[in-house]
Amino acid sequence: MTTRRHLLAAAALPLFPFAARAQAGWPTKPVRIVVPFAAGGTTDILARALAPELQRAFGQPFVVDNKPGAGGNNGAAEVAKASGDGYTLLMGTVGTHAINPSIYPKMPYDHVKDFAPITLVAGVPNVLVLNPASAQKYGVNTVVDLIRAAKANPGKLNVASSGNGTSIHLAAELFKSLTGTFMLHLPYRGSGPALIDLMAGNVDLMFDNLPSAMPHIKSGRLKALAVTSGVRSGAMPELPTIAEAGGSLLRNYEASSWFGLLAPAGTPTDVVLRLQQETAKAMATPAVKDRLLAQGANPGGMAPAEFVKFIDAETRKWAVVVKASGAKID
């Protein structure tokens, strides 16, 4: 017979895939945070901002380990297969945990079953940036100018991304789909290498995450046209949104990014909760919060169960975007 005690016990079960209890004394050795992209991009920037804060909180090194490739799938798969002992974590992204399941025909991990979500670390807009020489060559000073140039030169403009299936890639695909333009997509193993080639003039444009692009915009090495979010960024309020600047074709355009901390499924509940609590504290400290806001990132810190629901909603949202864009990865 079902009793009130049984019902209360069932209600107390977590909404995410972990239930074991931690070993006493965790952590007793360094903890690895896998970044599934090359150094220099926003995923890497956020991991390196968070790692020293967690190290101070737990008294053990938190080491950032870059494992790029396959739009973040390589690094995420490595964490999915790791032991759920609290010593291997993932700085996951909207790509690894919302977009890739829709854009890749075969995934090397299950983005729901193989992970214990910890917390959202930050959300950021992307920003449409051009190599200044390319902008001058094609006469591009606005989003409308870019549409005109792309239509007049089909296939001549090329657009870099941090990898297939990332929000940076999908932001470009959605732009092309809505404007009826064709620009050659050049995927890299992270935002950092893509930015290097963009600034060198080897590619023309990119829809990069704002934190990694901002220093180069301010230095004049990149020309910014607009942000991809639904509202303007407080870090660069002078930039319009693409929806504002792109005319009727882009009035519904929005494609932002987010980054979150996850562990392998089976990671002890108390380890997950302690990591979430300390990450939330770190994101709320003036030093970290102000630095991230100045770079265009909005600090997170949500509870694990809330992060589970967020990932589910984002997966459904991006499935619609992938279908609308027509993007596929063989």
VOPAGU-2260 file (C-alpha; in pm, 1 decimal, decimal comma):
REM VOPAGU-2260
SITE   aa  ch    i         X         Y         Z
SITE  MET   A    0       0,0       0,0       0,0
SITE  THR   A    1     124,8     346,3     -85,1
SITE  THR   A    2     179,6     550,6     230,3
SITE  ARG   A    3     237,6     917,5     295,8
SITE  ARG   A    4     599,9     827,8     380,7
SITE  HIS   A    5     643,9     660,5      42,2
SITE  LEU   A    6     494,8     959,0    -139,7
SITE  LEU   A    7     723,5    1201,1      42,8
SITE  ALA   A    8    1025,6     985,5     -35,0
SITE  ALA   A    9     935,1     978,0    -403,4
SITE  ALA   A   10     884,7    1353,2    -411,7
SITE  ALA   A   11    1230,0    1403,0    -266,3
SITE  LEU   A   12    1400,7    1221,7    -553,2
SITE  PRO   A   13    1609,1    1454,2    -771,6
SITE  LEU   A   14    1496,5    1550,6   -1121,1
SITE  PHE   A   15    1840,4    1482,1   -1266,6
SITE  PRO   A   16    2044,0    1164,0   -1323,7
SITE  PHE   A   17    2246,6    1128,2   -1006,3
SITE  ALA   A   18    2166,8     976,0    -671,6
SITE  ALA   A   19    2483,5     840,0    -514,5
SITE  ARG   A   20    2636,8     995,8    -206,1
SITE  ALA   A   21    2986,0    1143,4    -208,1
SITE  GLN   A   22    3289,1     985,4     -54,8
SITE  ALA   A   23    3398,5    1167,8     259,1
SITE  GLY   A   24    3644,2    1447,8     205,3
SITE  TRP   A   25    3580,6    1526,3    -161,8
SITE  PRO   A   26    3782,2    1671,0    -322,3
SITE  THR   A   27    4110,8    1514,3    -214,3
SITE  LYS   A   28    4290,6    1570,8    -546,6
SITE  PRO   A   29    4275,8    1807,3    -847,7
SITE  VAL   A   30    3948,8    1837,1   -1039,9
SITE  ARG   A   31    3954,8    1862,9   -1419,2
SITE  ILE   A   32    3721,0    2095,0   -1612,0
SITE  VAL   A   33    3706,1    1983,8   -1974,5
SITE  VAL   A   34    3651,6    2265,7   -2224,8
SITE  PRO   A   35    3535,2    2107,8   -2553,0
SITE  PHE   A   36    3684,9    2386,5   -2765,1
SITE  ALA   A   37    4027,8    2536,7   -2824,4
SITE  ALA   A   38    4172,1    2801,3   -2593,4
SITE  GLY   A   39    4076,3    3163,5   -2648,6
SITE  GLY   A   40    3700,5    3132,7   -2698,8
SITE  THR   A   41    3422,9    3218,8   -2455,9
SITE  THR   A   42    3388,7    2861,8   -2323,5
SITE  ASP   A   43    3756,5    2871,5   -2231,9
SITE  ILE   A   44    3734,0    3226,2   -2090,7
SITE  LEU   A   45    3447,8    3129,9   -1857,5
SITE  ALA   A   46    3613,6    2808,1   -1742,1
SITE  ARG   A   47    3934,6    2994,2   -1659,5
SITE  ALA   A   48    3739,6    3262,5   -1472,9
SITE  LEU   A   49    3555,3    3000,4   -1265,6
SITE  ALA   A   50    3842,6    2757,5   -1195,8
SITE  PRO   A   51    4037,4    2973,7    -946,4
SITE  GLU   A   52    3716,7    3056,7    -759,3
SITE  LEU   A   53    3637,5    2686,3    -715,3
SITE  GLN   A   54    3997,9    2618,9    -619,4
SITE  ARG   A   55    3971,3    2876,1    -339,3
SITE  ALA   A   56    3639,3    2731,0    -224,8
SITE  PHE   A   57    3745,7    2364,9    -220,1
SITE  GLY   A   58    4119,7    2384,9    -151,8
SITE  GLN   A   59    4218,4    2172,8    -451,7
SITE  PRO   A   60    4330,5    2274,7    -803,5
SITE  PHE   A   61    4060,2    2298,2   -1069,8
SITE  VAL   A   62    4247,3    2243,9   -1395,9
SITE  VAL   A   63    4110,5    2353,6   -1734,9
SITE  ASP   A   64    4171,3    2093,4   -2007,3
SITE  ASN   A   65    4091,3    2190,7   -2369,1
SITE  LYS   A   66    3961,4    1898,0   -2578,9
SITE  PRO   A   67    3833,7    2051,5   -2905,6
SITE  GLY   A   68    3671,4    1888,8   -3206,2
SITE  ALA   A   69    3338,6    1795,3   -3368,2
SITE  GLY   A   70    3152,0    2104,8   -3251,3
SITE  GLY   A   71    3227,3    2022,8   -2888,1
SITE  ASN   A   72    3122,8    1658,0   -2916,1
SITE  ASN   A   73    3472,7    1518,2   -2859,5
SITE  GLY   A   74    3525,4    1681,5   -2521,7
SITE  ALA   A   75    3166,0    1624,9   -2410,3
SITE  ALA   A   76    3188,1    1256,1   -2502,2
SITE  GLU   A   77    3505,7    1220,2   -2297,2
SITE  VAL   A   78    3328,6    1355,7   -1990,3
SITE  ALA   A   79    3019,0    1143,3   -2057,6
SITE  LYS   A   80    3237,7     832,2   -2039,8
SITE  ALA   A   81    3431,7     943,2   -1731,3
SITE  SER   A   82    3375,8     812,2   -1381,8
SITE  GLY   A   83    3110,3     997,7   -1185,4
SITE  ASP   A   84    3345,1    1057,0    -893,7
SITE  GLY   A   85    3342,8    1437,0    -897,8
SITE  TYR   A   86    3689,0    1474,6   -1048,6
SITE  THR   A   87    3590,1    1531,6   -1412,6
SITE  LEU   A   88    3357,0    1815,0   -1511,8
SITE  LEU   A   89    3246,4    1969,0   -1840,8
SITE  MET   A   90    3201,8    2332,3   -1936,6
SITE  GLY   A   91    2913,0    2250,2   -2165,9
SITE  THR   A   92    2748,9    2485,9   -2411,2
SITE  VAL   A   93    2427,4    2546,4   -2600,4
SITE  GLY   A   94    2600,5    2349,0   -2876,7
SITE  THR   A   95    2694,3    2037,7   -2681,3
SITE  HIS   A   96    2365,9    2024,3   -2487,4
SITE  ALA   A   97    2094,7    2178,4   -2704,9
SITE  ILE   A   98    2197,3    2213,5   -3070,7
SITE  ASN   A   99    2412,2    1910,1   -3149,9
SITE  PRO   A  100    2140,4    1651,9   -3074,4
SITE  SER   A  101    1936,3    1803,8   -3360,3
SITE  ILE   A  102    2210,7    1876,4   -3611,3
SITE  TYR   A  103    2426,1    1561,2   -3587,7
SITE  PRO   A  104    2266,9    1240,4   -3724,6
SITE  LYS   A  105    2465,6    1034,7   -3473,6
SITE  MET   A  106    2584,1    1157,8   -3135,0
SITE  PRO   A  107    2871,2    1002,5   -2932,4
SITE  TYR   A  108    2678,9    1063,9   -2607,5
SITE  ASP   A  109    2325,6    1114,1   -2478,0
SITE  HIS   A  110    2309,8    1477,7   -2368,9
SITE  VAL   A  111    2043,6    1397,0   -2109,0
SITE  LYS   A  112    2118,2    1048,9   -1973,4
SITE  ASP   A  113    2497,1    1075,3   -1966,1
SITE  PHE   A  114    2523,5    1393,3   -1757,7
SITE  ALA   A  115    2435,8    1542,1   -1420,4
SITE  PRO   A  116    2371,1    1913,0   -1485,4
SITE  ILE   A  117    2519,5    2136,1   -1215,5
SITE  THR   A  118    2440,1    2496,4   -1306,4
SITE  LEU   A  119    2419,6    2757,6   -1578,9
SITE  VAL   A  120    2743,0    2957,9   -1564,0
SITE  ALA   A  121    2660,2    3239,1   -1805,4
SITE  GLY   A  122    2453,2    3344,7   -2103,7
SITE  VAL   A  123    2595,9    3563,6   -2379,2
SITE  PRO   A  124    2482,6    3720,8   -2705,0
SITE  ASN   A  125    2673,6    3654,9   -3023,6
SITE  VAL   A  126    2797,8    3948,6   -3228,1
SITE  LEU   A  127    2824,2    3982,6   -3604,2
SITE  VAL   A  128    3181,6    4092,2   -3682,1
SITE  LEU   A  129    3375,3    4141,7   -4005,2
SITE  ASN   A  130    3737,1    4172,9   -4099,3
SITE  PRO   A  131    3769,9    4550,4   -4161,9
SITE  ALA   A  132    3936,1    4495,6   -4499,9
SITE  SER   A  133    3652,9    4267,6   -4609,6
SITE  ALA   A  134    3398,1    4520,6   -4489,8
SITE  GLN   A  135    3568,8    4788,9   -4696,6
SITE  LYS   A  136    3604,8    4563,6   -5000,4
SITE  TYR   A  137    3233,4    4479,6   -5009,4
SITE  GLY   A  138    3108,5    4817,5   -4882,3
SITE  VAL   A  139    2958,6    4674,2   -4563,2
SITE  ASN   A  140    2879,1    4915,5   -4279,7
SITE  THR   A  141    2539,7    4779,4   -4172,7
SITE  VAL   A  142    2349,3    4451,2   -4160,6
SITE  VAL   A  143    2148,9    4559,4   -4464,0
SITE  ASP   A  144    2476,7    4623,3   -4647,2
SITE  LEU   A  145    2588,6    4269,6   -4566,7
SITE  ILE   A  146    2267,6    4120,7   -4706,2
SITE  ARG   A  147    2311,6    4323,8   -5024,2
SITE  ALA   A  148    2677,8    4223,1   -5060,1
SITE  ALA   A  149    2604,6    3853,8   -4997,3
SITE  LYS   A  150    2326,0    3852,3   -5257,7
SITE  ALA   A  151    2545,0    4030,9   -5512,5
SITE  ASN   A  152    2837,6    3793,0   -5448,6
SITE  PRO   A  153    2692,5    3446,7   -5378,8
SITE  GLY   A  154    2956,1    3214,6   -5236,4
SITE  LYS   A  155    3232,9    3475,4   -5238,0
SITE  LEU   A  156    3190,8    3581,3   -4874,4
SITE  ASN   A  157    3290,4    3319,4   -4619,4
SITE  VAL   A  158    3181,1    3292,0   -4257,5
SITE  ALA   A  159    3387,8    3131,6   -3980,8
SITE  SER   A  160    3254,2    2943,2   -3681,1
SITE  SER   A  161    3388,9    2773,1   -3369,1
SITE  GLY   A  162    3276,7    2438,5   -3509,3
SITE  ASN   A  163    2989,8    2257,3   -3674,7
SITE  GLY   A  164    2671,4    2271,1   -3471,0
SITE  THR   A  165    2775,8    2552,3   -3237,5
SITE  SER   A  166    2553,1    2851,8   -3176,6
SITE  ILE   A  167    2807,9    3054,5   -3374,7
SITE  HIS   A  168    2749,3    2823,5   -3672,1
SITE  LEU   A  169    2370,7    2819,5   -3628,3
SITE  ALA   A  170    2357,2    3199,0   -3595,4
SITE  ALA   A  171    2510,7    3222,3   -3942,8
SITE  GLU   A  172    2288,2    2949,2   -4088,9
SITE  LEU   A  173    1975,1    3116,4   -3954,4
SITE  PHE   A  174    2090,5    3448,7   -4099,3
SITE  LYS   A  175    2147,2    3290,0   -4440,7
SITE  SER   A  176    1815,6    3107,0   -4429,4
SITE  LEU   A  177    1610,4    3415,1   -4343,4
SITE  THR   A  178    1786,5    3642,7   -4593,7
SITE  GLY   A  179    1813,0    3393,3   -4879,7
SITE  THR   A  180    2189,7    3439,8   -4904,8
SITE  PHE   A  181    2476,7    3195,5   -4952,2
SITE  MET   A  182    2808,2    3236,6   -4771,7
SITE  LEU   A  183    3064,0    2957,8   -4741,8
SITE  HIS   A  184    3084,1    2815,6   -4388,1
SITE  LEU   A  185    3436,0    2747,7   -4254,1
SITE  PRO   A  186    3429,4    2557,2   -3922,1
SITE  TYR   A  187    3724,6    2576,8   -3680,7
SITE  ARG   A  188    3813,6    2387,1   -3362,6
SITE  GLY   A  189    3708,8    2676,6   -3143,9
SITE  SER   A  190    3642,8    3048,9   -3147,0
SITE  GLY   A  191    4007,1    3136,1   -3076,7
SITE  PRO   A  192    4153,5    2988,8   -3397,1
SITE  ALA   A  193    3861,7    3126,5   -3600,0
SITE  LEU   A  194    3921,3    3476,8   -3465,8
SITE  ILE   A  195    4290,1    3457,4   -3551,9
SITE  ASP   A  196    4207,9    3377,4   -3915,0
SITE  LEU   A  197    3932,1    3639,5   -3922,0
SITE  MET   A  198    4166,8    3913,4   -3804,5
SITE  ALA   A  199    4433,9    3792,3   -4047,8
SITE  GLY   A  200    4190,2    3834,5   -4336,6
SITE  ASN   A  201    4166,6    3465,0   -4420,5
SITE  VAL   A  202    3789,5    3473,9   -4362,3
SITE  ASP   A  203    3540,9    3758,3   -4397,8
SITE  LEU   A  204    3297,9    3743,6   -4106,6
SITE  MET   A  205    3179,2    3556,1   -3800,4
SITE  PHE   A  206    2889,2    3548,8   -3552,0
SITE  ASP   A  207    3117,5    3513,7   -3249,1
SITE  ASN   A  208    3034,9    3511,9   -2877,8
SITE  LEU   A  209    3060,6    3869,0   -2754,5
SITE  PRO   A  210    3311,9    3809,1   -2469,6
SITE  SER   A  211    3579,0    3664,0   -2698,5
SITE  ALA   A  212    3519,7    3917,6   -2978,2
SITE  MET   A  213    3490,7    4231,1   -2766,0
SITE  PRO   A  214    3862,9    4304,6   -2711,5
SITE  HIS   A  215    3922,5    4286,7   -3086,9
SITE  ILE   A  216    3622,7    4509,2   -3159,0
SITE  LYS   A  217    3753,7    4769,2   -2916,3
SITE  SER   A  218    4104,3    4749,4   -3064,9
SITE  GLY   A  219    3966,0    4805,3   -3415,1
SITE  ARG   A  220    4083,3    4468,5   -3546,4
SITE  LEU   A  221    3720,8    4365,0   -3602,3
SITE  LYS   A  222    3422,6    4564,4   -3728,5
SITE  ALA   A  223    3101,2    4493,2   -3534,8
SITE  LEU   A  224    2759,9    4535,4   -3696,7
SITE  ALA   A  225    2504,2    4398,1   -3448,5
SITE  VAL   A  226    2434,7    4151,7   -3166,9
SITE  THR   A  227    2226,1    3838,9   -3217,1
SITE  SER   A  228    2022,8    3860,4   -2895,0
SITE  GLY   A  229    1665,7    3984,9   -2866,1
SITE  VAL   A  230    1779,2    4296,5   -2679,1
SITE  ARG   A  231    2091,5    4509,4   -2694,0
SITE  SER   A  232    2390,0    4415,7   -2478,3
SITE  GLY   A  233    2469,1    4634,0   -2178,8
SITE  ALA   A  234    2838,0    4583,0   -2253,9
SITE  MET   A  235    2808,1    4744,0   -2599,8
SITE  PRO   A  236    2472,2    4924,9   -2604,7
SITE  GLU   A  237    2569,3    5118,2   -2917,1
SITE  LEU   A  238    2532,1    4799,8   -3123,9
SITE  PRO   A  239    2178,6    4731,0   -3253,0
SITE  THR   A  240    2030,4    4383,0   -3255,4
SITE  ILE   A  241    2021,1    4204,7   -3589,1
SITE  ALA   A  242    1642,1    4215,4   -3564,9
SITE  GLU   A  243    1659,1    4594,4   -3533,3
SITE  ALA   A  244    1918,0    4647,9   -3805,6
SITE  GLY   A  245    1824,9    4383,2   -4061,5
SITE  GLY   A  246    1490,8    4504,9   -4187,1
SITE  SER   A  247    1178,2    4295,1   -4234,4
SITE  LEU   A  248    1367,3    3978,4   -4328,1
SITE  LEU   A  249    1530,4    3955,9   -3985,8
SITE  ARG   A  250    1262,7    4098,2   -3755,5
SITE  ASN   A  251    1231,5    3764,0   -3569,5
SITE  TYR   A  252    1602,3    3684,7   -3560,9
SITE  GLU   A  253    1755,2    3572,3   -3228,5
SITE  ALA   A  254    2042,9    3330,0   -3161,1
SITE  SER   A  255    2223,8    3362,6   -2829,5
SITE  SER   A  256    2463,3    3130,4   -2646,1
SITE  TRP   A  257    2493,5    2986,6   -2297,5
SITE  PHE   A  258    2750,8    2788,8   -2100,0
SITE  GLY   A  259    2702,7    2553,8   -1806,6
SITE  LEU   A  260    2884,3    2318,8   -1573,3
SITE  LEU   A  261    2798,4    1947,7   -1594,6
SITE  ALA   A  262    2932,9    1624,4   -1448,8
SITE  PRO   A  263    2906,9    1262,4   -1564,5
SITE  ALA   A  264    2585,6    1082,9   -1470,1
SITE  GLY   A  265    2622,5     911,4   -1135,4
SITE  THR   A  266    2817,2    1194,1    -975,0
SITE  PRO   A  267    2716,1    1210,9    -606,3
SITE  THR   A  268    2428,7    1443,6    -529,0
SITE  ASP   A  269    2611,4    1633,1    -256,5
SITE  VAL   A  270    2909,8    1695,8    -485,3
SITE  VAL   A  271    2678,5    1839,5    -751,7
SITE  LEU   A  272    2501,4    2061,5    -499,7
SITE  ARG   A  273    2826,5    2187,3    -346,7
SITE  LEU   A  274    2961,4    2270,8    -693,1
SITE  GLN   A  275    2641,3    2455,4    -782,0
SITE  GLN   A  276    2644,3    2653,4    -459,1
SITE  GLU   A  277    3008,8    2758,0    -491,9
SITE  THR   A  278    2966,7    2842,8    -860,8
SITE  ALA   A  279    2663,9    3058,7    -779,5
SITE  LYS   A  280    2864,1    3234,4    -506,6
SITE  ALA   A  281    3151,7    3294,5    -748,1
SITE  MET   A  282    2921,5    3433,7   -1017,0
SITE  ALA   A  283    2769,5    3671,8    -759,0
SITE  THR   A  284    3097,4    3813,8    -625,4
SITE  PRO   A  285    3151,8    4170,5    -748,8
SITE  ALA   A  286    3493,4    4091,0    -898,5
SITE  VAL   A  287    3367,2    3803,0   -1114,9
SITE  LYS   A  288    3021,9    3944,7   -1187,7
SITE  ASP   A  289    3150,8    4285,8   -1293,5
SITE  ARG   A  290    3421,5    4130,5   -1511,6
SITE  LEU   A  291    3174,4    3905,4   -1690,9
SITE  LEU   A  292    2918,4    4182,5   -1739,4
SITE  ALA   A  293    3189,5    4407,0   -1882,1
SITE  GLN   A  294    3271,6    4131,0   -2131,3
SITE  GLY   A  295    2908,7    4092,8   -2236,3
SITE  ALA   A  296    2827,5    3778,1   -2033,5
SITE  ASN   A  297    2532,2    3750,3   -1794,0
SITE  PRO   A  298    2634,5    3542,6   -1487,1
SITE  GLY   A  299    2418,7    3242,6   -1394,3
SITE  GLY   A  300    2403,8    3012,6   -1092,2
SITE  MET   A  301    2066,4    2832,4   -1116,5
SITE  ALA   A  302    1997,4    2516,1    -914,9
SITE  PRO   A  303    2059,9    2174,2   -1077,4
SITE  ALA   A  304    1691,3    2086,4   -1118,6
SITE  GLU   A  305    1626,3    2425,0   -1278,4
SITE  PHE   A  306    1922,1    2373,2   -1512,3
SITE  VAL   A  307    1774,5    2037,2   -1618,9
SITE  LYS   A  308    1451,7    2209,6   -1721,1
SITE  PHE   A  309    1646,6    2486,8   -1894,2
SITE  ILE   A  310    1841,5    2235,6   -2106,1
SITE  ASP   A  311    1518,7    2060,2   -2204,1
SITE  ALA   A  312    1357,9    2387,8   -2312,7
SITE  GLU   A  313    1669,6    2492,5   -2504,8
SITE  THR   A  314    1688,5    2156,1   -2682,9
SITE  ARG   A  315    1332,6    2199,5   -2808,7
SITE  LYS   A  316    1393,0    2564,1   -2906,1
SITE  TRP   A  317    1706,8    2491,5   -3106,7
SITE  ALA   A  318    1548,6    2194,6   -3282,4
SITE  VAL   A  319    1311,0    2448,8   -3438,3
SITE  VAL   A  320    1602,9    2676,3   -3534,0
SITE  VAL   A  321    1796,6    2386,3   -3690,3
SITE  LYS   A  322    1492,6    2288,6   -3896,1
SITE  ALA   A  323    1431,9    2648,0   -4007,8
SITE  SER   A  324    1796,4    2696,9   -4105,2
SITE  GLY   A  325    1820,4    2370,1   -4295,4
SITE  ALA   A  326    2163,5    2308,0   -4137,6
SITE  LYS   A  327    2288,0    1948,9   -4145,6
SITE  ILE   A  328    2617,3    1781,9   -4057,2
SITE  ASP   A  329    2702,4    1456,5   -4231,1
